[in-house]
């Protein structure tokens, strides 16, 4: 089916109130223009929002010094004990860092971390349970790679190679700069030469370039030679062994160059891998290529003129880097953490173990002490939050599509899996998680709501509303459907009605008293793009109103009076957000997930004039949220899962403000 929109349907808590059934107009879809709401009141004093824990984020890099693996896990450096490869154990990690870990190198007990906008960080990991930060060198660009030789660190810093003296670990200082004409992705230093991976891009695509720079005099680096890979390609990594350089060239796979004359490197052999070659690791006569969605490619390079494929191993998501020690390949899998693969028999590599974290969080819900994360290409991820300050992975199921949203009822998690429809997953015995059934909807499943034995799916442009009987989880069956006028992104159920955040059409309300024949009542046009919504009740004196709060992207929060579902009217707005994706309501407060600004809390006791009462900036792009009592869980895109404590107790604000990451550069190695 068509993959039309890669956007997240917002998540919100459904507030249910038992009342007598209202009298509605007869079914029939009516388009209603939005009216102008009242002006918001001045901000009220903030209440407390305190961050408790965080887990997850994309993994781009790892290195191993046995018995430890050092993993870039989103906004943290994590240290895993891999003495038992079948069960890697987290033993220590840094606090949250100001950017995503892009690359790292381990020298003894020291770890050098390339940290994007924040430059180079140095850590002492002699006590793995408590890595200690030493010095920082704030590079002027965007640190993507690092190579350390002796007391000098070479940092691939987007458009320049920064050469840094790290002999004083507490106060690194600049020695020299090599300015490149293209984007520098990585660097490897060997024998006084820096082998610099670059990409030169124009509107039609990119070409990969390797530059060889003489760095024997760090204060005056000089270009010695260059090799250009024809379009389309992209240089992501170089490893050197003797007189040969092994290049991970993106679309063109592996290239092998003779560098005995650095001024004139010569192509000796090549192997065009099926994916996107982003990293290469050498061991003996084998080259191990992290090849994106083609996983790990095992290539025999005993004869450099004719490299030969010996085997391959598909990782759950997209292999972003590989590091081989002995018979084990440690493969970072972008949004699925770390895969440990036995490569002793190249023709039959096999999985030994995995350390799985939510690499990109779209949606979230919780029950008891388990949080369920819809993690995009990495499927359903379970997180144990019994220790709120140290959440830990607690099982995963890699769905075949792109997990956008999740609801839990009884023994099952119901996952809206985008182009692969509805996935029904048995979560009764975590961490053991198994698929029980699936229904491939005609559109792109973005959100799901459960009522009894029925699943109501917001199914994008092609599918609208899909009603699925899940009484037999192994054999789900569609019993009804309604073609909404927009892109059905989010859904909530209330009093025999389905409320849909309907993309560019706004809010659509559907009568589902007869699930086999849903009937449209109205569509209210709203500014922006409706991603998600929440339904609640507002009581003012003797008047009780049904409110639909719609997260409308750049249109902010739209508060709709839906007391008469055949004629909803716009009641209030809040537009001091950037890209609103989800909303959840508890009592008088609305919690907003703003992909451009984090979490915003509004007092909606006067719906026509919502007041901002608190906020905090998240690490990445807040896509979804869920409230369980006074605990707030945020699906934060590349920031993974964030947990926070919320209270309206009086007092001075003590909100923990996480660093807001500004992506000044377009660094998109893989789609989320």
Backbone torsions as a table, in degrees:
resi	resn	phi	psi	omega
1	UNK	NA	169.2	-171.8
2	UNK	-76.1	128.3	173.5
3	UNK	-90.4	87.8	-168.0
4	UNK	-91.1	-39.0	-175.8
5	UNK	-133.3	122.3	174.6
6	UNK	-99.0	70.0	179.8
7	UNK	-131.6	162.5	-175.6
8	UNK	-104.8	127.8	171.9
9	UNK	-71.4	130.5	-176.4
10	UNK	-66.4	153.9	179.2
11	UNK	-111.8	140.9	177.5
12	UNK	-150.7	155.8	177.5
13	UNK	-81.8	131.5	179.7
14	UNK	-87.5	118.9	177.8
15	UNK	-94.3	115.6	-175.0
16	UNK	-104.7	133.9	176.8
17	UNK	-130.3	131.2	-179.5
18	UNK	-85.3	118.8	178.3
19	UNK	-141.3	174.4	176.5
20	UNK	-72.1	149.9	-176.9
21	UNK	-69.6	132.2	179.0
22	UNK	-78.4	164.0	173.9
23	UNK	-93.6	121.8	-178.0
24	UNK	-106.3	165.8	167.9
25	UNK	-70.6	159.8	178.7
26	UNK	-65.4	148.5	-179.4
27	UNK	-54.5	146.8	-178.9
28	UNK	157.5	121.9	-170.4
29	UNK	-77.4	126.5	-179.5
30	UNK	-121.4	129.7	174.6
31	UNK	-86.7	127.9	-174.8
32	UNK	-125.4	124.0	177.9
33	UNK	-71.4	151.6	179.0
34	UNK	-81.0	141.9	175.8
35	UNK	-97.3	174.7	-177.8
36	UNK	-88.4	123.4	-178.3
37	UNK	-83.1	175.9	178.0
38	UNK	-72.5	161.6	178.8
39	UNK	-75.6	136.2	-179.9
40	UNK	-62.4	152.6	174.8
41	UNK	-75.5	169.7	175.1
42	UNK	-66.2	152.6	-178.3
43	UNK	-58.4	142.9	175.8
44	UNK	-90.3	163.8	178.0
45	UNK	-60.0	141.3	-176.9
46	UNK	-73.8	155.6	168.1
47	UNK	-107.5	-174.0	-167.4
48	UNK	-90.2	132.2	169.9
49	UNK	-128.7	116.7	-175.9
50	UNK	-122.6	122.7	177.9
51	UNK	-72.7	137.5	-179.7
52	UNK	-106.6	-50.6	-174.8
53	UNK	-152.4	172.2	179.5
54	UNK	-156.8	145.3	174.5
55	UNK	-148.7	140.8	171.2
56	UNK	106.3	-177.6	-175.2
57	UNK	126.1	164.0	-177.2
58	UNK	-70.2	149.8	179.5
59	UNK	-113.8	117.6	-178.8
60	UNK	-111.0	-15.5	-169.8
61	UNK	-154.5	147.5	173.4
62	UNK	-152.5	151.5	168.8
63	UNK	-139.5	154.2	-175.6
64	UNK	-125.1	128.5	166.1
65	UNK	-128.9	99.8	-170.2
66	UNK	-54.7	138.3	11.6
67	UNK	-96.7	27.2	-175.2
68	UNK	-119.8	144.4	168.9
69	UNK	-110.9	133.5	179.9
70	UNK	-105.1	118.2	-169.4
71	UNK	-120.8	131.1	167.8
72	UNK	-79.8	108.7	-176.2
73	UNK	-116.1	82.1	-177.7
74	UNK	64.1	-119.9	-176.2
75	UNK	-92.9	23.6	178.4
76	UNK	-138.9	153.9	161.0
77	UNK	-94.7	123.0	178.0
78	UNK	-113.9	147.0	179.3
79	UNK	-119.1	122.0	-177.1
80	UNK	-112.5	140.3	170.5
81	UNK	-86.2	117.8	-176.7
82	UNK	-115.3	27.5	176.8
83	UNK	-58.0	-36.4	171.5
84	UNK	-107.6	98.8	-174.4
85	UNK	-60.9	-21.4	-179.4
86	UNK	-78.7	-11.2	-178.0
87	UNK	-147.4	71.0	177.5
88	UNK	-62.0	141.8	-174.9
89	UNK	-124.9	129.7	175.0
90	UNK	-70.4	124.5	179.7
91	UNK	-112.7	-21.7	-179.6
92	UNK	-167.6	160.1	178.5
93	UNK	-159.0	159.7	175.4
94	UNK	-78.8	163.3	165.6
95	UNK	-62.5	172.2	177.2
96	UNK	-58.9	132.8	-179.2
97	UNK	-98.3	162.4	-175.4
98	UNK	-75.8	-5.4	176.9
99	UNK	-154.1	174.4	-179.9
100	UNK	-76.1	139.0	176.0
101	UNK	-69.2	118.1	-177.6
102	UNK	-96.2	-32.9	-179.0
103	UNK	-162.0	161.7	177.2
104	UNK	-155.7	157.3	172.0
105	UNK	-138.6	136.6	-179.5
106	UNK	-106.8	126.5	175.7
107	UNK	-126.3	104.1	-175.4
108	UNK	63.3	-121.0	177.9
109	UNK	-99.7	9.3	-179.7
110	UNK	-101.2	140.6	176.9
111	UNK	-123.4	125.2	178.5
112	UNK	-105.4	122.4	-170.4
113	UNK	-117.2	122.7	172.3
114	UNK	-84.9	117.9	-166.2
115	UNK	-122.9	46.5	172.7
116	UNK	54.6	-127.6	-178.8
117	UNK	-57.4	-23.0	-172.9
118	UNK	-94.8	1.5	172.9
119	UNK	82.6	-137.5	-174.6
120	UNK	-109.0	126.7	175.6
121	UNK	-113.2	141.4	179.2
122	UNK	-114.8	131.4	-178.9
123	UNK	-127.3	143.7	170.4
124	UNK	-97.7	115.3	-179.0
125	UNK	-110.7	27.0	179.3
126	UNK	-63.4	-26.5	169.2
127	UNK	-110.5	93.9	-171.2
128	UNK	-57.6	-29.3	-178.8
129	UNK	-70.4	-19.7	-177.5
130	UNK	-142.0	72.8	177.5
131	UNK	-60.9	136.1	-175.8
132	UNK	-111.7	130.1	177.0
133	UNK	-72.8	137.1	177.8
134	UNK	-104.1	-89.0	-177.7
135	UNK	-115.5	168.5	177.7
136	UNK	-133.1	136.9	170.0
137	UNK	-122.6	109.3	-175.6
138	UNK	-83.5	97.1	-179.3
139	UNK	-70.1	158.1	-177.3
140	UNK	-77.2	-17.1	-175.8
141	UNK	-109.1	-126.2	-175.8
142	UNK	-135.0	103.5	-172.1
143	UNK	-72.1	115.3	-177.4
144	UNK	-111.6	-20.2	-178.0
145	UNK	-151.9	158.4	178.6
146	UNK	-149.3	141.3	174.2
147	UNK	-137.3	130.8	-175.3
148	UNK	-118.1	128.4	175.6
149	UNK	-130.6	118.9	-178.2
150	UNK	62.1	-123.7	-179.2
151	UNK	-104.9	21.3	-178.1
152	UNK	-123.8	131.4	175.3
153	UNK	-108.2	133.6	178.4
154	UNK	-109.7	118.9	-172.5
155	UNK	-113.1	121.3	173.5
156	UNK	-76.8	108.0	-166.9
157	UNK	-118.5	47.6	175.8
158	UNK	76.2	-72.7	179.8
159	UNK	-115.0	5.1	178.9
160	UNK	-147.2	157.6	170.8
161	UNK	-101.0	115.7	179.6
162	UNK	-94.3	126.2	-178.9
163	UNK	-107.3	117.0	-166.0
164	UNK	-124.0	130.6	174.4
165	UNK	-80.5	118.1	-180.0
166	UNK	-114.7	23.9	178.5
167	UNK	-63.7	-33.5	170.3
168	UNK	-98.7	100.5	-172.6
169	UNK	-64.4	-22.4	-179.7
170	UNK	-85.6	-17.9	-175.7
171	UNK	-144.1	68.9	177.2
172	UNK	-60.9	148.5	-177.5
173	UNK	-137.3	153.2	-177.5
174	UNK	-73.5	133.1	173.7
175	UNK	-103.9	-41.7	-177.4
176	UNK	-166.3	170.2	-178.1
177	UNK	-137.6	134.2	168.4
178	UNK	-111.9	117.1	-177.4
179	UNK	-89.7	124.4	-179.9
180	UNK	-102.6	158.7	178.2
181	UNK	-89.3	-9.0	-175.0
182	UNK	-127.8	-178.0	-179.7
183	UNK	-81.9	120.4	179.4
184	UNK	-87.6	123.4	-177.7
185	UNK	-98.8	-33.8	-175.3
186	UNK	-162.2	170.3	179.8
187	UNK	-151.5	142.2	172.4
188	UNK	-130.3	134.1	-177.7
189	UNK	-115.4	130.7	-179.9
190	UNK	-152.5	129.1	174.7
191	UNK	59.9	38.8	178.7
192	UNK	77.5	5.9	179.0
193	UNK	-118.7	138.3	174.6
194	UNK	-102.6	124.6	177.9
195	UNK	-100.5	110.1	-167.8
196	UNK	-105.8	122.8	178.2
197	UNK	-88.2	127.2	-176.6
198	UNK	-136.1	161.7	173.2
199	UNK	-133.0	131.2	176.9
200	UNK	-111.7	115.2	-172.3
201	UNK	-118.6	141.2	169.2
202	UNK	-126.8	-177.5	-174.4
203	UNK	-60.9	-29.2	-176.6
204	UNK	-87.3	-8.6	179.5
205	UNK	146.7	-166.4	-172.4
206	UNK	-127.3	156.0	171.1
207	UNK	-126.2	139.7	179.6
208	UNK	-86.6	144.6	-179.2
209	UNK	-136.4	135.3	168.1
210	UNK	-113.4	123.5	174.3
211	UNK	-107.2	139.7	177.5
212	UNK	-107.3	118.3	-172.6
213	UNK	-118.3	129.0	175.7
214	UNK	-77.4	115.5	-179.1
215	UNK	-116.1	21.9	179.2
216	UNK	-62.8	-29.1	170.1
217	UNK	-110.7	95.1	-173.1
218	UNK	-57.8	-28.1	-178.9
219	UNK	-75.1	-15.2	-176.6
220	UNK	-141.6	66.9	179.4
221	UNK	-65.7	141.9	-176.7
222	UNK	-131.9	140.0	176.9
223	UNK	-69.1	130.5	177.4
224	UNK	-107.6	-36.8	-177.3
225	UNK	-163.1	169.5	-177.4
226	UNK	-148.9	145.4	173.1
227	UNK	-132.7	129.9	-179.0
228	UNK	-112.9	130.5	175.9
229	UNK	-92.6	130.3	-176.4
230	UNK	-60.9	153.1	175.8
231	UNK	-61.9	143.6	-7.2
232	UNK	-90.5	137.5	179.5
233	UNK	-163.3	173.0	176.7
234	UNK	-161.0	120.0	-177.9
235	UNK	-78.3	120.6	-178.1
236	UNK	-115.3	-23.2	-174.8
237	UNK	-162.5	150.5	174.4
238	UNK	-136.4	133.7	169.8
239	UNK	-124.1	143.2	-174.4
240	UNK	-118.6	134.4	174.2
241	UNK	-140.0	111.8	-177.5
242	UNK	62.8	-127.0	-179.5
243	UNK	-95.6	15.3	-178.4
244	UNK	-119.6	141.2	173.8
245	UNK	-115.6	134.6	-179.0
246	UNK	-110.2	120.5	-171.3
247	UNK	-110.3	130.4	169.7
248	UNK	-92.7	107.7	-167.7
249	UNK	-107.8	31.1	177.4
250	UNK	65.4	-122.3	-175.0
251	UNK	-63.6	-22.8	-176.7
252	UNK	-93.5	-2.2	175.9
253	UNK	80.2	-137.0	-174.7
254	UNK	-96.5	131.7	171.9
255	UNK	-123.5	143.8	-178.9
256	UNK	-119.8	123.2	-177.1
257	UNK	-115.1	143.4	169.4
258	UNK	-86.5	117.5	-177.1
259	UNK	-113.8	22.6	179.1
260	UNK	-60.5	-29.8	170.6
261	UNK	-112.6	95.6	-175.0
262	UNK	-58.5	-25.6	-179.2
263	UNK	-72.4	-19.1	-177.3
264	UNK	-144.0	70.5	178.3
265	UNK	-61.9	141.8	-175.9
266	UNK	-122.1	135.4	177.1
267	UNK	-69.9	128.5	179.1
268	UNK	-109.8	-34.3	-179.1
269	UNK	-163.0	165.7	-179.5
270	UNK	-155.8	152.5	171.7
271	UNK	-138.2	117.2	-177.0
272	UNK	-83.3	98.5	-179.5
273	UNK	-70.6	159.2	-175.3
274	UNK	-78.1	-13.6	-176.4
275	UNK	-110.5	-136.6	-179.5
276	UNK	-122.4	102.9	-175.3
277	UNK	-70.4	113.5	-175.7
278	UNK	-115.1	-13.2	-178.5
279	UNK	-158.2	151.8	176.8
280	UNK	-138.7	138.5	176.6
281	UNK	-128.1	138.9	-176.3
282	UNK	-109.9	139.1	174.5
283	UNK	-152.9	114.9	-176.5
284	UNK	61.4	-126.7	-179.9
285	UNK	-99.7	18.0	-178.3
286	UNK	-115.2	142.8	170.4
287	UNK	-113.0	129.3	-178.9
288	UNK	-109.4	115.0	-172.9
289	UNK	-108.3	121.8	170.8
290	UNK	-78.3	113.7	-163.8
291	UNK	-118.1	39.2	177.2
292	UNK	61.5	-131.9	-176.5
293	UNK	-73.0	-5.8	172.9
294	UNK	-89.9	6.2	173.6
295	UNK	72.6	-142.8	-179.0
296	UNK	-99.6	124.8	178.1
297	UNK	-105.1	127.1	-178.2
298	UNK	-104.1	111.7	-170.4
299	UNK	-121.1	126.7	178.0
300	UNK	-80.9	119.5	-178.8
301	UNK	-116.8	25.5	177.6
302	UNK	-56.3	-39.6	171.6
303	UNK	-107.7	102.4	-175.7
304	UNK	-59.9	-22.4	-178.9
305	UNK	-72.7	-26.8	-176.3
306	UNK	-136.6	68.9	176.7
307	UNK	-59.7	141.8	-172.1
308	UNK	-131.4	133.8	177.3
309	UNK	-70.4	129.2	176.8
310	UNK	-106.5	-26.5	-179.6
311	UNK	-177.1	174.7	177.5
312	UNK	-152.9	159.1	178.9
313	UNK	-140.1	120.4	-179.8
314	UNK	-83.4	122.4	174.2
315	UNK	-87.1	162.7	-174.9
316	UNK	-61.3	-33.0	-173.5
317	UNK	-119.0	-90.2	-178.6
318	UNK	-153.1	115.4	-177.2
319	UNK	-66.7	121.3	-176.2
320	UNK	-106.1	-25.0	174.9
321	UNK	-157.5	160.8	178.7
322	UNK	-140.9	143.5	176.7
323	UNK	-141.7	122.4	-172.6
324	UNK	-111.0	130.0	173.5
325	UNK	-131.4	117.2	-179.5
326	UNK	61.6	-124.8	-176.8
327	UNK	-95.5	5.0	-175.3
328	UNK	-115.6	130.0	171.6
329	UNK	-101.6	128.0	177.9
330	UNK	-101.5	112.6	-170.6
331	UNK	-117.6	118.4	172.0
332	UNK	-78.6	137.1	-170.7
333	UNK	-118.2	42.0	177.1
334	UNK	54.5	-91.1	-176.9
335	UNK	-100.9	17.5	178.9
336	UNK	-126.7	18.9	175.6
337	UNK	76.5	-135.0	-171.7
338	UNK	-119.2	132.1	175.4
339	UNK	-110.6	132.3	177.6
340	UNK	-107.8	116.5	-170.1
341	UNK	-120.0	129.5	175.2
342	UNK	-79.0	116.5	-178.0
343	UNK	-115.1	21.4	179.9
344	UNK	-60.3	-36.0	173.5
345	UNK	-109.8	98.5	-172.5
346	UNK	-57.4	-30.8	-178.5
347	UNK	-75.3	-12.7	-177.9
348	UNK	-143.0	62.9	176.8
349	UNK	-64.1	148.8	-178.5
350	UNK	-141.5	151.4	-179.2
351	UNK	-73.2	128.6	174.4
352	UNK	-93.8	-44.7	-178.0
353	UNK	-169.2	176.0	-178.9
354	UNK	-152.3	151.0	170.4
355	UNK	-119.9	104.1	-170.6
356	UNK	-106.9	129.1	176.7
357	UNK	-132.5	155.8	177.1
358	UNK	-69.7	106.4	-174.8
359	UNK	-79.1	-30.9	177.4
360	UNK	-145.8	114.9	-172.6
361	UNK	-100.0	120.1	176.5
362	UNK	-98.3	-44.8	-175.0
363	UNK	-140.5	160.8	-175.0
364	UNK	-152.7	145.0	168.1
365	UNK	-146.7	169.4	-175.7
366	UNK	-145.6	151.3	173.0
367	UNK	-149.8	129.9	-175.6
368	UNK	54.9	-122.1	-177.8
369	UNK	-111.4	24.8	177.3
370	UNK	-120.9	132.2	175.5
371	UNK	-107.0	134.4	-178.8
372	UNK	-108.2	121.9	-174.6
373	UNK	-114.4	124.8	169.7
374	UNK	-81.5	107.3	-166.2
375	UNK	-110.2	38.9	173.7
376	UNK	61.4	-129.9	-179.1
377	UNK	-63.7	-16.2	-179.7
378	UNK	-94.1	9.4	170.3
379	UNK	73.2	-142.5	-178.5
380	UNK	-95.4	126.7	179.2
381	UNK	-120.5	132.5	176.5
382	UNK	-105.0	138.8	-178.4
383	UNK	-128.0	128.0	176.0
384	UNK	-83.7	119.3	-179.0
385	UNK	-114.3	27.4	176.8
386	UNK	-60.2	-31.8	168.2
387	UNK	-107.9	99.9	-172.0
388	UNK	-61.5	-29.9	-178.1
389	UNK	-82.5	-10.5	-179.9
390	UNK	-139.4	66.7	178.3
391	UNK	-61.6	147.9	-177.3
392	UNK	-136.1	151.1	177.7
393	UNK	-59.3	142.0	-176.4
394	UNK	-140.1	32.8	177.7
395	UNK	119.3	157.4	-178.2
396	UNK	-157.4	154.2	170.7
397	UNK	-135.9	121.5	-176.6
398	UNK	-84.0	95.6	179.9
399	UNK	-66.5	158.0	-175.3
400	UNK	-76.0	-16.7	-177.6
401	UNK	-108.7	-135.1	-178.9
402	UNK	-123.9	102.0	-174.5
403	UNK	-66.8	114.8	-175.5
404	UNK	-102.5	-33.1	-173.4
405	UNK	-153.8	154.8	-179.7
406	UNK	-144.1	140.7	171.0
407	UNK	-129.6	145.7	-179.3
408	UNK	-119.0	130.0	176.6
409	UNK	-145.7	126.2	-178.4
410	UNK	62.0	-130.3	-178.1
411	UNK	-89.0	4.2	-168.5
412	UNK	-124.8	146.6	167.8
413	UNK	-105.6	130.4	-179.6
414	UNK	-106.5	115.7	-173.0
415	UNK	-110.5	123.1	170.2
416	UNK	-79.1	109.2	-166.0
417	UNK	-110.0	35.7	175.6
418	UNK	53.3	-116.4	-173.1
419	UNK	-72.1	-4.2	177.9
420	UNK	-112.5	18.0	170.5
421	UNK	70.8	-141.1	-176.5
422	UNK	-98.8	127.6	176.5
423	UNK	-110.8	130.6	-179.7
424	UNK	-110.4	116.1	-168.4
425	UNK	-122.7	129.8	179.5
426	UNK	-79.0	116.0	-179.8
427	UNK	-118.2	26.6	-175.7
428	UNK	-74.4	-19.3	-176.8
429	UNK	-133.9	60.3	179.5
430	UNK	-66.0	148.5	9.3
431	UNK	-84.0	5.4	174.7
432	UNK	-77.8	120.3	-175.5
433	UNK	-131.0	130.0	-176.3
434	UNK	-134.8	149.6	175.4
435	UNK	-77.4	132.9	177.1
436	UNK	-106.8	-31.3	-179.8
437	UNK	-171.5	169.7	179.9
438	UNK	-155.4	152.0	174.1
439	UNK	-135.5	119.5	-177.2
440	UNK	-85.6	99.3	-177.8
441	UNK	-69.4	161.1	-177.0
442	UNK	-72.7	-20.2	-179.6
443	UNK	-109.0	-141.4	177.4
444	UNK	-117.2	108.5	-176.0
445	UNK	-67.6	117.2	-177.0
446	UNK	-107.9	-28.8	-178.1
447	UNK	-155.3	161.0	-178.1
448	UNK	-145.9	143.8	173.2
449	UNK	-128.8	144.3	-175.6
450	UNK	-116.1	134.7	173.2
451	UNK	-138.9	108.1	-177.8
452	UNK	61.1	-120.7	-179.5
453	UNK	-102.3	19.5	179.6
454	UNK	-117.3	138.8	172.5
455	UNK	-111.4	126.9	178.5
456	UNK	-106.4	117.9	-171.8
457	UNK	-111.5	126.1	168.9
458	UNK	-81.0	111.6	-163.2
459	UNK	-114.5	32.4	173.8
460	UNK	68.2	-163.0	-173.9
461	UNK	-66.6	-42.5	-174.4
462	UNK	-81.0	-19.9	-172.6
463	UNK	-113.1	-21.8	-178.0
464	UNK	57.1	-127.4	176.5
465	UNK	-100.3	125.4	176.4
466	UNK	-115.8	131.1	178.6
467	UNK	-110.2	121.4	-171.7
468	UNK	-124.1	129.4	175.5
469	UNK	-80.6	117.1	-178.4
470	UNK	-114.3	24.2	179.2
471	UNK	-63.4	-29.2	172.0
472	UNK	-114.0	93.8	-171.5
473	UNK	-54.9	-30.6	-179.4
474	UNK	-75.9	-16.9	-176.3
475	UNK	-135.0	61.9	178.4
476	UNK	-64.2	147.2	-176.4
477	UNK	-140.9	136.9	176.6
478	UNK	-74.6	134.0	177.7
479	UNK	-117.8	-12.6	-179.8
480	UNK	-164.7	166.7	179.8
481	UNK	-161.0	156.8	173.8
482	UNK	-143.9	127.4	-177.6
483	UNK	-85.8	100.2	179.4
484	UNK	-72.7	157.8	-176.8
485	UNK	-74.5	-16.4	-177.7
486	UNK	-115.9	-150.5	178.5
487	UNK	-102.5	100.0	-176.1
488	UNK	-63.2	109.2	-175.0
489	UNK	-108.0	-35.6	-177.1
490	UNK	-139.2	154.2	-178.0
491	UNK	-145.3	140.4	170.6
492	UNK	-136.9	147.5	179.5
493	UNK	-109.1	140.0	178.1
494	UNK	-159.7	118.9	175.5
495	UNK	51.1	57.5	177.2
496	UNK	63.2	18.5	175.6
497	UNK	-120.5	146.1	170.3
498	UNK	-108.2	123.2	176.2
499	UNK	-102.5	126.1	-176.6
500	UNK	-119.8	128.5	166.0
501	UNK	-75.4	108.6	-163.0
502	UNK	-108.4	40.9	175.1
503	UNK	59.7	-131.0	-176.8
504	UNK	-73.9	-5.2	176.7
505	UNK	-87.7	-15.5	179.0
506	UNK	97.7	-129.1	-178.7
507	UNK	-106.3	125.5	175.8
508	UNK	-116.9	133.5	-179.2
509	UNK	-115.2	130.1	-174.1
510	UNK	-127.6	132.6	175.4
511	UNK	-79.9	119.6	-178.6
512	UNK	-117.6	26.6	175.9
513	UNK	-59.5	-33.8	171.1
514	UNK	-110.1	95.0	-174.2
515	UNK	-60.1	-23.7	-179.8
516	UNK	-75.6	-17.3	-178.3
517	UNK	-142.8	69.1	179.3
518	UNK	-60.1	142.3	-179.0
519	UNK	-123.0	133.4	-179.8
520	UNK	-73.3	137.4	176.7
521	UNK	-104.6	-47.4	-178.0
522	UNK	-165.2	157.2	167.5
523	UNK	-128.9	126.3	178.2
524	UNK	-104.5	116.6	178.0
525	UNK	-69.0	132.9	-178.7
526	UNK	-131.2	153.4	174.5
527	UNK	-68.9	156.6	179.0
528	UNK	80.8	-151.3	-176.6
529	UNK	-136.0	117.3	-174.7
530	UNK	-76.0	111.3	178.8
531	UNK	-95.5	-42.1	-174.0
532	UNK	-152.8	173.8	-176.7
533	UNK	-160.8	165.7	172.7
534	UNK	-137.6	151.5	178.7
535	UNK	-119.3	135.4	178.4
536	UNK	-149.4	178.5	177.2
537	UNK	-116.0	141.2	176.2
538	UNK	-118.0	128.7	179.8
539	UNK	-115.9	121.3	177.9
540	UNK	-128.6	103.1	-175.6
541	UNK	64.7	-122.3	179.6
542	UNK	-95.6	3.5	-175.9
543	UNK	-102.4	125.2	176.4
544	UNK	-112.3	128.4	-177.3
545	UNK	-121.7	147.2	171.4
546	UNK	-93.8	126.0	-178.5
547	UNK	-115.1	136.7	169.6
548	UNK	-111.0	119.1	177.2
549	UNK	-101.5	118.3	-171.7
550	UNK	-110.6	122.9	173.2
551	UNK	-81.6	108.3	-167.9
552	UNK	-111.4	38.5	176.0
553	UNK	58.8	-125.5	179.6
554	UNK	-70.9	-9.1	176.0
555	UNK	-84.4	-0.3	177.1
556	UNK	73.0	-153.9	179.1
557	UNK	-94.4	126.0	177.6
558	UNK	-110.7	119.9	-178.6
559	UNK	-102.6	118.8	-171.4
560	UNK	-115.7	131.6	171.2
561	UNK	-83.0	110.5	-178.5
562	UNK	-111.8	27.7	179.2
563	UNK	-57.7	-38.6	170.5
564	UNK	-104.4	97.9	-173.0
565	UNK	-64.8	-16.3	176.5
566	UNK	-82.6	-12.3	-178.0
567	UNK	-145.4	63.1	178.5
568	UNK	-65.9	148.5	-179.7
569	UNK	-132.3	147.1	178.2
570	UNK	-74.2	129.3	-175.2
571	UNK	-109.7	-40.3	-178.3
572	UNK	-156.9	163.4	178.2
573	UNK	-140.1	156.7	169.1
574	UNK	-138.8	115.3	-171.5
575	UNK	-115.8	10.0	178.8
576	UNK	-85.4	47.8	173.8
577	UNK	-129.8	170.4	-176.9
578	UNK	-104.5	-47.2	-176.7
579	UNK	-153.3	82.6	-170.0
580	UNK	-80.3	125.1	-175.5
581	UNK	-112.5	-28.3	-174.7
582	UNK	-150.0	155.6	178.1
583	UNK	-145.4	144.2	175.9
584	UNK	-138.5	141.6	-175.3
585	UNK	-120.0	131.9	171.0
586	UNK	-135.9	116.5	-179.1
587	UNK	60.5	-126.5	-176.8
588	UNK	-88.4	0.2	-173.1
589	UNK	-111.6	139.8	171.6
590	UNK	-112.2	128.5	178.3
591	UNK	-104.2	125.0	-173.9
592	UNK	-111.6	134.4	172.4
593	UNK	-99.4	106.3	-176.5
594	UNK	-105.4	109.5	-176.3
595	UNK	-60.8	-19.8	179.2
596	UNK	-100.6	-4.7	-174.0
597	UNK	-150.4	2.2	177.6
598	UNK	95.7	-140.6	-175.9
599	UNK	-104.9	132.7	175.9
600	UNK	-123.8	136.6	178.7
601	UNK	-115.6	128.7	-179.4
602	UNK	-117.3	144.2	167.2
603	UNK	-89.1	116.6	-177.6
604	UNK	-111.6	25.1	178.2
605	UNK	-62.4	-25.4	168.8
606	UNK	-114.3	90.1	-170.5
607	UNK	-58.1	-29.1	-179.8
608	UNK	-71.7	-18.7	-177.4
609	UNK	-138.3	71.8	-179.3
610	UNK	-63.4	143.6	-178.8
611	UNK	-118.2	133.7	174.0
612	UNK	-74.6	130.5	-179.7
613	UNK	-118.8	-20.2	179.2
614	UNK	-168.1	167.4	178.7
615	UNK	-168.5	156.4	163.6
616	UNK	-149.9	149.0	-179.3
617	UNK	-82.9	132.3	176.2
618	UNK	-93.8	177.7	-175.4
619	UNK	-70.8	-38.0	-169.8
620	UNK	-131.3	-115.3	-174.6
621	UNK	-123.7	101.6	-178.1
622	UNK	-64.0	114.6	-176.4
623	UNK	-103.4	-34.7	-176.5
624	UNK	-151.9	164.7	178.4
625	UNK	-154.4	160.1	179.6
626	UNK	-148.2	135.9	177.4
627	UNK	-108.9	132.2	175.6
628	UNK	-130.6	99.8	-172.9
629	UNK	65.2	-124.4	177.6
630	UNK	-101.6	20.1	176.8
631	UNK	-106.2	132.2	-179.6
632	UNK	-113.2	126.2	175.9
633	UNK	-112.3	131.3	-175.7
634	UNK	-119.3	125.1	169.9
635	UNK	-85.6	107.5	-164.6
636	UNK	-111.7	37.5	178.1
637	UNK	57.5	-125.2	179.5
638	UNK	-69.4	-11.8	175.4
639	UNK	-80.3	-2.2	178.8
640	UNK	70.7	-140.2	-179.7
641	UNK	-102.9	126.8	177.0
642	UNK	-116.5	133.8	175.2
643	UNK	-113.8	144.9	-178.1
644	UNK	-144.7	158.7	175.9
645	UNK	-106.1	135.6	-177.7
646	UNK	-129.1	138.8	176.9
647	UNK	-151.9	151.5	177.0
648	UNK	-102.6	24.0	176.8
649	UNK	-61.6	141.9	-178.7
650	UNK	-69.6	163.5	178.0
651	UNK	132.8	173.0	-179.9
652	UNK	-66.1	146.0	-178.7
653	UNK	-64.8	136.9	178.0
654	UNK	-127.3	31.4	-175.3
655	UNK	-64.4	134.5	172.7
656	UNK	-80.8	118.1	-178.0
657	UNK	-100.4	112.8	179.2
658	UNK	-77.3	151.9	-179.4
659	UNK	-66.0	129.9	176.9
660	UNK	-84.9	122.0	-175.3
661	UNK	-89.7	120.5	176.6
662	UNK	-98.8	115.6	-178.9
663	UNK	-85.0	93.4	-178.0
664	UNK	-73.9	-18.8	-174.4
665	UNK	-121.7	150.2	179.4
666	UNK	-86.5	88.9	-179.5
667	UNK	-112.4	95.5	-177.0
668	UNK	-127.0	76.9	-177.0
669	UNK	-66.5	-30.7	177.6
670	UNK	-144.4	148.3	172.5
671	UNK	-70.8	147.6	179.1
672	UNK	-69.8	NA	NA
